[in-house]
Amino acid sequence: MKATIFFHPEVFVNIPIHEMIQAQREYFLSGATRDIETRRQALLKLLDAVQSREKDIEKALFSDLRKSAQETYFCETGILLG
């Protein structure tokens, strides 16, 4: 199983949650996440995803939880981007 599928949420749009969880569990148990470079690349992809979708995250948190842009930054995205 390739690591890249775990960094592209659109791949899982039509997959039942239990299948997604099982796929992620199998990937983790394969040992693929033990390599330092794999972890580093995953974190860089996470950083890129948050940076490129920061406004979408802000809008979603306001819509769902009524969090202000400042609260979203300080409590959610800023932790990663800081």
ZATORRO-808851 format. One record per atom (N, C-alpha, C): residue number from 1; residue in one letter; atom name; y, x, z. Coordinates in pm, 1 decimal. Each point is the difference from the previous one (the first is absolute). Example, Ala and Ser with C-alpha at 12.3 -4.5 7.8 and 13.67 -1.06 7.14 Angstrom:
{rec 1; 'A'; 'N'; {-569.0; 1319.0; 780.0}}
{rec 1; 'A'; 'CA'; {119.0; -89.0; 0.0}}
{rec 1; 'A'; 'C'; {120.0; 90.0; 0.0}}
{rec 2; 'S'; 'N'; {105.0; -35.0; -72.0}}
{rec 2; 'S'; 'CA'; {119.0; 82.0; 6.0}}
{rec 2; 'S'; 'C'; {109.0; -77.0; 73.0}}
This chain:
{rec 1; 'M'; 'N'; {-118.4; 84.5; 0.0}}
{rec 1; 'M'; 'CA'; {118.4; -84.5; 0.0}}
{rec 1; 'M'; 'C'; {124.6; 89.0; 0.0}}
{rec 2; 'K'; 'N'; {97.4; -30.6; -83.1}}
{rec 2; 'K'; 'CA'; {120.0; 81.1; -10.8}}
{rec 2; 'K'; 'C'; {102.5; -38.7; 105.8}}
{rec 3; 'A'; 'N'; {68.7; 100.2; 53.6}}
{rec 3; 'A'; 'CA'; {101.5; -22.5; 102.5}}
{rec 3; 'A'; 'C'; {118.4; -78.6; -53.7}}
{rec 4; 'T'; 'N'; {28.2; 15.2; -127.4}}
{rec 4; 'T'; 'CA'; {121.3; -60.0; -55.4}}
{rec 4; 'T'; 'C'; {4.7; -151.6; 16.3}}
{rec 5; 'I'; 'N'; {-114.4; -66.8; 3.2}}
{rec 5; 'I'; 'CA'; {4.9; -145.5; 12.6}}
{rec 5; 'I'; 'C'; {57.0; -44.6; 133.5}}
{rec 6; 'F'; 'N'; {-3.4; 84.8; 97.5}}
{rec 6; 'F'; 'CA'; {48.5; -38.3; 131.2}}
{rec 6; 'F'; 'C'; {151.8; 13.9; 12.7}}
{rec 7; 'F'; 'N'; {64.3; 50.7; -104.9}}
{rec 7; 'F'; 'CA'; {144.6; 15.5; 3.5}}
{rec 7; 'F'; 'C'; {68.2; -87.7; -104.0}}
{rec 8; 'H'; 'N'; {-75.3; -91.3; -56.4}}
{rec 8; 'H'; 'CA'; {53.9; -92.2; -98.3}}
{rec 8; 'H'; 'C'; {-38.9; -141.9; 41.0}}
{rec 9; 'P'; 'N'; {81.1; -64.9; 83.6}}
{rec 9; 'P'; 'CA'; {-34.4; -133.6; 50.1}}
{rec 9; 'P'; 'C'; {-27.1; -101.7; -109.9}}
{rec 10; 'E'; 'N'; {61.6; 16.8; -115.9}}
{rec 10; 'E'; 'CA'; {-19.7; -96.6; -107.3}}
{rec 10; 'E'; 'C'; {-145.8; -6.4; -45.5}}
{rec 11; 'V'; 'N'; {-76.6; 104.6; 25.0}}
{rec 11; 'V'; 'CA'; {-142.3; 0.3; -35.4}}
{rec 11; 'V'; 'C'; {-74.4; -107.0; 79.5}}
{rec 12; 'F'; 'N'; {45.9; -27.1; 120.5}}
{rec 12; 'F'; 'CA'; {-69.4; -91.2; 89.8}}
{rec 12; 'F'; 'C'; {54.8; -142.7; -1.0}}
{rec 13; 'V'; 'N'; {84.8; -33.7; -91.9}}
{rec 13; 'V'; 'CA'; {65.0; -130.0; 0.5}}
{rec 13; 'V'; 'C'; {-99.9; -115.9; 1.7}}
{rec 14; 'N'; 'N'; {-104.5; 7.4; -80.4}}
{rec 14; 'N'; 'CA'; {-94.4; -110.4; -10.3}}
{rec 14; 'N'; 'C'; {-134.1; 27.6; 67.4}}
{rec 15; 'I'; 'N'; {-1.0; 92.8; 93.7}}
{rec 15; 'I'; 'CA'; {-122.9; 34.5; 71.0}}
{rec 15; 'I'; 'C'; {4.8; -60.9; 140.0}}
{rec 16; 'P'; 'N'; {-106.0; -67.5; 40.6}}
{rec 16; 'P'; 'CA'; {-3.5; -54.5; 136.1}}
{rec 16; 'P'; 'C'; {18.4; 111.3; 104.2}}
{rec 17; 'I'; 'N'; {67.4; -32.7; 107.9}}
{rec 17; 'I'; 'CA'; {34.8; 99.4; 101.1}}
{rec 17; 'I'; 'C'; {-123.2; 71.3; 54.4}}
{rec 18; 'H'; 'N'; {-110.0; -71.9; 19.6}}
{rec 18; 'H'; 'CA'; {-118.9; 66.2; 54.8}}
{rec 18; 'H'; 'C'; {-56.3; 104.6; -96.1}}
{rec 19; 'E'; 'N'; {15.0; -22.2; -130.7}}
{rec 19; 'E'; 'CA'; {-44.3; 99.2; -97.2}}
{rec 19; 'E'; 'C'; {92.9; 121.6; -0.2}}
{rec 20; 'M'; 'N'; {129.4; -24.3; 16.0}}
{rec 20; 'M'; 'CA'; {96.4; 109.0; 6.3}}
{rec 20; 'M'; 'C'; {-27.6; 88.0; 122.1}}
{rec 21; 'I'; 'N'; {-23.1; -64.6; 112.9}}
{rec 21; 'I'; 'CA'; {-28.1; 74.1; 123.1}}
{rec 21; 'I'; 'C'; {-128.6; 79.6; -15.1}}
{rec 22; 'Q'; 'N'; {-102.5; -59.3; -58.4}}
{rec 22; 'Q'; 'CA'; {-126.4; 69.9; -19.4}}
{rec 22; 'Q'; 'C'; {17.9; 121.7; -90.8}}
{rec 23; 'A'; 'N'; {76.2; -15.9; -107.1}}
{rec 23; 'A'; 'CA'; {25.0; 111.4; -92.1}}
{rec 23; 'A'; 'C'; {73.9; 113.3; 70.3}}
{rec 24; 'Q'; 'N'; {97.9; -35.4; 82.2}}
{rec 24; 'Q'; 'CA'; {74.7; 102.3; 72.7}}
{rec 24; 'Q'; 'C'; {-88.0; 67.6; 105.2}}
{rec 25; 'R'; 'N'; {-84.0; -77.1; 64.9}}
{rec 25; 'R'; 'CA'; {-92.1; 55.7; 99.6}}
{rec 25; 'R'; 'C'; {-95.5; 100.4; -65.6}}
{rec 26; 'E'; 'N'; {-55.8; -37.7; -115.0}}
{rec 26; 'E'; 'CA'; {-91.7; 88.1; -71.4}}
{rec 26; 'E'; 'C'; {70.1; 128.5; -43.6}}
{rec 27; 'Y'; 'N'; {123.1; -13.7; -46.6}}
{rec 27; 'Y'; 'CA'; {77.2; 118.1; -39.5}}
{rec 27; 'Y'; 'C'; {19.6; 92.3; 119.2}}
{rec 28; 'F'; 'N'; {38.9; -54.0; 112.7}}
{rec 28; 'F'; 'CA'; {21.6; 81.2; 119.3}}
{rec 28; 'F'; 'C'; {-129.7; 67.6; 43.9}}
{rec 29; 'L'; 'N'; {-107.6; -76.0; 3.1}}
{rec 29; 'L'; 'CA'; {-128.4; 53.8; 44.2}}
{rec 29; 'L'; 'C'; {-57.2; 103.5; -96.6}}
{rec 30; 'S'; 'N'; {49.2; 2.0; -123.3}}
{rec 30; 'S'; 'CA'; {-46.8; 99.3; -96.8}}
{rec 30; 'S'; 'C'; {45.1; 141.0; 37.5}}
{rec 31; 'G'; 'N'; {99.0; 10.1; 90.0}}
{rec 31; 'G'; 'CA'; {51.4; 130.3; 40.8}}
{rec 31; 'G'; 'C'; {113.7; 50.3; -86.2}}
{rec 32; 'A'; 'N'; {38.5; -77.2; -98.4}}
{rec 32; 'A'; 'CA'; {105.2; 42.3; -92.3}}
{rec 32; 'A'; 'C'; {134.3; 23.7; 69.0}}
{rec 33; 'T'; 'N'; {22.4; -63.4; 113.3}}
{rec 33; 'T'; 'CA'; {129.7; 12.8; 67.9}}
{rec 33; 'T'; 'C'; {6.9; 120.3; 93.4}}
{rec 34; 'R'; 'N'; {-107.1; 75.1; 10.9}}
{rec 34; 'R'; 'CA'; {-0.5; 114.9; 92.1}}
{rec 34; 'R'; 'C'; {77.9; 118.7; -52.8}}
{rec 35; 'D'; 'N'; {7.8; 12.2; -129.3}}
{rec 35; 'D'; 'CA'; {68.1; 113.2; -61.4}}
{rec 35; 'D'; 'C'; {151.0; -7.9; 26.0}}
{rec 36; 'I'; 'N'; {57.6; 109.9; 44.9}}
{rec 36; 'I'; 'CA'; {143.9; 4.5; 32.6}}
{rec 36; 'I'; 'C'; {85.7; -33.2; -121.8}}
{rec 37; 'E'; 'N'; {-34.6; 53.0; -115.0}}
{rec 37; 'E'; 'CA'; {80.1; -25.5; -119.7}}
{rec 37; 'E'; 'C'; {-6.2; -148.1; -38.7}}
{rec 38; 'T'; 'N'; {-114.7; -62.7; 19.3}}
{rec 38; 'T'; 'CA'; {-12.4; -143.8; -27.3}}
{rec 38; 'T'; 'C'; {92.6; -77.5; 92.6}}
{rec 39; 'R'; 'N'; {3.6; 37.2; 126.1}}
{rec 39; 'R'; 'CA'; {88.9; -66.4; 96.2}}
{rec 39; 'R'; 'C'; {146.0; 21.3; -36.6}}
{rec 40; 'R'; 'N'; {32.7; 122.5; -37.3}}
{rec 40; 'R'; 'CA'; {138.0; 32.7; -37.8}}
{rec 40; 'R'; 'C'; {42.7; -83.7; -120.2}}
{rec 41; 'Q'; 'N'; {-85.8; -8.7; -101.1}}
{rec 41; 'Q'; 'CA'; {31.4; -78.7; -119.6}}
{rec 41; 'Q'; 'C'; {14.8; -147.9; 33.8}}
{rec 42; 'A'; 'N'; {-84.4; -50.0; 89.9}}
{rec 42; 'A'; 'CA'; {10.3; -140.3; 41.1}}
{rec 42; 'A'; 'C'; {133.5; -26.6; 68.0}}
{rec 43; 'L'; 'N'; {42.5; 91.2; 84.8}}
{rec 43; 'L'; 'CA'; {128.4; -17.5; 68.4}}
{rec 43; 'L'; 'C'; {117.2; 8.0; -97.3}}
{rec 44; 'L'; 'N'; {-9.9; 87.4; -98.1}}
{rec 44; 'L'; 'CA'; {105.2; 7.8; -101.0}}
{rec 44; 'L'; 'C'; {6.3; -127.9; -83.4}}
{rec 45; 'K'; 'N'; {-115.7; -58.5; -30.4}}
{rec 45; 'K'; 'CA'; {-2.1; -127.3; -73.4}}
{rec 45; 'K'; 'C'; {58.3; -112.3; 85.2}}
{rec 46; 'L'; 'N'; {-29.5; 1.9; 129.2}}
{rec 46; 'L'; 'CA'; {56.7; -100.1; 90.4}}
{rec 46; 'L'; 'C'; {152.2; 14.1; 4.0}}
{rec 47; 'L'; 'N'; {48.3; 121.8; 13.3}}
{rec 47; 'L'; 'CA'; {144.0; 24.8; 1.6}}
{rec 47; 'L'; 'C'; {64.2; -50.5; -128.5}}
{rec 48; 'D'; 'N'; {-60.2; 31.2; -113.5}}
{rec 48; 'D'; 'CA'; {53.1; -45.1; -128.4}}
{rec 48; 'D'; 'C'; {1.0; -152.6; -9.3}}
{rec 49; 'A'; 'N'; {-107.7; -62.6; 46.1}}
{rec 49; 'A'; 'CA'; {-8.7; -146.3; -5.6}}
{rec 49; 'A'; 'C'; {107.7; -64.7; 86.0}}
{rec 50; 'V'; 'N'; {21.7; 52.3; 119.5}}
{rec 50; 'V'; 'CA'; {101.9; -56.5; 89.1}}
{rec 50; 'V'; 'C'; {139.0; 22.6; -58.9}}
{rec 51; 'Q'; 'N'; {25.2; 120.0; -51.0}}
{rec 51; 'Q'; 'CA'; {130.6; 27.8; -58.9}}
{rec 51; 'Q'; 'C'; {27.8; -89.9; -120.2}}
{rec 52; 'S'; 'N'; {-98.5; -17.6; -85.7}}
{rec 52; 'S'; 'CA'; {23.5; -78.4; -121.1}}
{rec 52; 'S'; 'C'; {4.4; -150.8; 26.7}}
{rec 53; 'R'; 'N'; {-51.4; -42.3; 113.4}}
{rec 53; 'R'; 'CA'; {-3.1; -143.5; 31.7}}
{rec 53; 'R'; 'C'; {78.3; -34.6; 127.2}}
{rec 54; 'E'; 'N'; {88.0; 88.1; 39.0}}
{rec 54; 'E'; 'CA'; {72.1; -19.6; 125.9}}
{rec 54; 'E'; 'C'; {75.5; -133.3; 3.2}}
{rec 55; 'K'; 'N'; {67.2; -35.6; -107.2}}
{rec 55; 'K'; 'CA'; {75.2; -126.5; -3.1}}
{rec 55; 'K'; 'C'; {-94.7; -119.7; 5.2}}
{rec 56; 'D'; 'N'; {-115.4; 10.0; -66.8}}
{rec 56; 'D'; 'CA'; {-98.5; -108.1; 4.9}}
{rec 56; 'D'; 'C'; {-55.6; -17.2; 141.9}}
{rec 57; 'I'; 'N'; {-25.2; 111.4; 66.1}}
{rec 57; 'I'; 'CA'; {-48.6; -4.5; 138.8}}
{rec 57; 'I'; 'C'; {105.0; -64.0; 88.5}}
{rec 58; 'E'; 'N'; {124.8; 40.4; -20.4}}
{rec 58; 'E'; 'CA'; {111.7; -55.9; 77.1}}
{rec 58; 'E'; 'C'; {9.1; -151.7; -20.0}}
{rec 59; 'K'; 'N'; {-8.3; -45.4; -125.2}}
{rec 59; 'K'; 'CA'; {7.7; -143.5; -29.4}}
{rec 59; 'K'; 'C'; {-117.3; -75.6; 61.9}}
{rec 60; 'A'; 'N'; {-119.7; 57.0; -9.5}}
{rec 60; 'A'; 'CA'; {-119.1; -66.6; 54.8}}
{rec 60; 'A'; 'C'; {8.4; -12.4; 151.9}}
{rec 61; 'L'; 'N'; {46.1; 104.7; 66.9}}
{rec 61; 'L'; 'CA'; {10.0; -5.6; 145.7}}
{rec 61; 'L'; 'C'; {110.1; -95.7; 45.2}}
{rec 62; 'F'; 'N'; {104.8; -11.8; -80.9}}
{rec 62; 'F'; 'CA'; {101.8; -99.4; 33.6}}
{rec 62; 'F'; 'C'; {-56.2; -140.7; -20.0}}
{rec 63; 'S'; 'N'; {-66.5; -18.8; -111.1}}
{rec 63; 'S'; 'CA'; {-56.3; -131.6; -31.8}}
{rec 63; 'S'; 'C'; {-105.0; -44.1; 101.7}}
{rec 64; 'D'; 'N'; {-90.2; 91.7; 35.2}}
{rec 64; 'D'; 'CA'; {-110.3; -34.4; 90.7}}
{rec 64; 'D'; 'C'; {39.1; 1.1; 147.0}}
{rec 65; 'L'; 'N'; {79.2; 99.8; 39.7}}
{rec 65; 'L'; 'CA'; {26.7; 21.3; 143.1}}
{rec 65; 'L'; 'C'; {147.5; -4.7; 37.0}}
{rec 66; 'R'; 'N'; {84.9; -21.5; -99.2}}
{rec 66; 'R'; 'CA'; {144.9; -1.4; 20.4}}
{rec 66; 'R'; 'C'; {52.4; 132.8; 55.4}}
{rec 67; 'K'; 'N'; {-64.3; 109.8; -41.2}}
{rec 67; 'K'; 'CA'; {48.1; 132.4; 40.8}}
{rec 67; 'K'; 'C'; {117.5; 38.1; -89.2}}
{rec 68; 'S'; 'N'; {102.4; 54.2; 61.3}}
{rec 68; 'S'; 'CA'; {115.2; 46.8; -77.0}}
{rec 68; 'S'; 'C'; {-36.7; 129.5; -72.1}}
{rec 69; 'A'; 'N'; {84.9; 38.2; -93.5}}
{rec 69; 'A'; 'CA'; {-22.8; 124.8; -73.2}}
{rec 69; 'A'; 'C'; {-1.7; 119.0; 95.7}}
{rec 70; 'Q'; 'N'; {89.0; -2.9; 98.0}}
{rec 70; 'Q'; 'CA'; {6.4; 109.7; 96.2}}
{rec 70; 'Q'; 'C'; {-127.2; 6.4; 85.1}}
{rec 71; 'E'; 'N'; {-46.2; -114.8; 47.7}}
{rec 71; 'E'; 'CA'; {-121.9; -2.8; 81.4}}
{rec 71; 'E'; 'C'; {-120.7; 44.1; -82.2}}
{rec 72; 'T'; 'N'; {-5.3; -42.5; -125.7}}
{rec 72; 'T'; 'CA'; {-109.3; 41.7; -88.0}}
{rec 72; 'T'; 'C'; {-1.2; 150.8; -15.4}}
{rec 73; 'Y'; 'N'; {117.3; 58.0; -19.8}}
{rec 73; 'Y'; 'CA'; {6.3; 144.7; -16.3}}
{rec 73; 'Y'; 'C'; {-40.7; 71.3; 128.9}}
{rec 74; 'F'; 'N'; {57.3; -41.0; 111.4}}
{rec 74; 'F'; 'CA'; {-26.6; 69.2; 126.5}}
{rec 74; 'F'; 'C'; {-143.2; -17.5; 49.8}}
{rec 75; 'C'; 'N'; {-59.6; -114.8; -26.3}}
{rec 75; 'C'; 'CA'; {-133.2; -30.2; 56.8}}
{rec 75; 'C'; 'C'; {-114.2; 12.5; -100.1}}
{rec 76; 'E'; 'N'; {29.1; -1.0; -127.2}}
{rec 76; 'E'; 'CA'; {-107.2; -2.2; -100.7}}
{rec 76; 'E'; 'C'; {11.4; 116.1; -98.6}}
{rec 77; 'T'; 'N'; {92.2; -8.8; -92.9}}
{rec 77; 'T'; 'CA'; {6.1; 99.0; -107.6}}
{rec 77; 'T'; 'C'; {60.0; 132.7; 41.8}}
{rec 78; 'G'; 'N'; {96.4; -2.2; 87.3}}
{rec 78; 'G'; 'CA'; {65.4; 122.6; 42.6}}
{rec 78; 'G'; 'C'; {-94.2; 98.0; 69.1}}
{rec 79; 'I'; 'N'; {-102.5; -52.2; 63.4}}
{rec 79; 'I'; 'CA'; {-99.1; 85.3; 65.7}}
{rec 79; 'I'; 'C'; {-67.2; 89.7; -103.7}}
{rec 80; 'L'; 'N'; {-25.8; -55.3; -116.0}}
{rec 80; 'L'; 'CA'; {-63.5; 77.9; -106.8}}
{rec 80; 'L'; 'C'; {101.5; 83.0; -77.9}}
{rec 81; 'L'; 'N'; {116.8; -56.0; -20.3}}
{rec 81; 'L'; 'CA'; {99.4; 65.3; -85.2}}
{rec 81; 'L'; 'C'; {87.2; 100.1; 74.5}}
{rec 82; 'G'; 'N'; {7.7; -19.2; 131.5}}
{rec 82; 'G'; 'CA'; {88.3; 76.9; 85.9}}
{rec 82; 'G'; 'C'; {-15.0; 145.1; -11.8}}
